[in-house]
Amino acid sequence: MQMTLMEYITLHFNGDLHRYAQAEGVSSDQIRRWIDNECYVIKGRLVMPVKHLPAEEIQ
């Protein structure tokens, strides 16, 4: 099952970003960056989206 990181934190940590950050061993600011970067969770594992760079225009 896939869900957004915020949905996962709400479901498993009652929406407590600080507690989730402690469980992951990172800062709360890092968790906010992950949420802003649209990270998601599949089967309990954090997945970072791949950001594609814009392709160069061929002239």
N, C-alpha and C positions, 0 to 999 in steps of 0.2 A: 504494500500500500504506500502511495506517495502522498505527502502533505508538505505544506510550507513549514519552514522552521518555526515561525510564530505559532502555527497550529500545534506543532509537536510540543513546544514549550508550554502552551496553554493546557494541553491534554495531560502531559506527564509531570509538569512542574507547577501546575496551577497558575501559569502565567508569570512565574517569578524568574526574571532574566538573571538576577544575581545568583540564585541557587543553581540555575543551569550553567552559568559561567563557571562556578566553582566545580561543578561536576565535570566540565570539559577542561578545566585547568587553564582558562583564559580569562581576560577581563570582560566586564559587562560591555565596555565600548566595542570590543571585538565582536561580541554577539550582535550588537546593533549593526555593525558593518556587515556581518554575514546576512542579517535580515534585509538590510538595504540592497545587498548584492543578489537578492532573490535566491539564497541557498534553500535547499529543501531536504527532506528526510525520506529515505526509502528503506523500509524494513529496519528502522531504528538507526540507520547510518546516515551521517551528514554528507550531503553531496553538494559540491560547489559547481555552479554553472560555468560552462566554458564561454568566455567572452571572445567573440570573433572580431578581429580588427577589420576595418573597412578595406575592401579590395581596392587596389590602385586602378584608376581609370585608364583604359587603353585608348590612346588617341591616334 
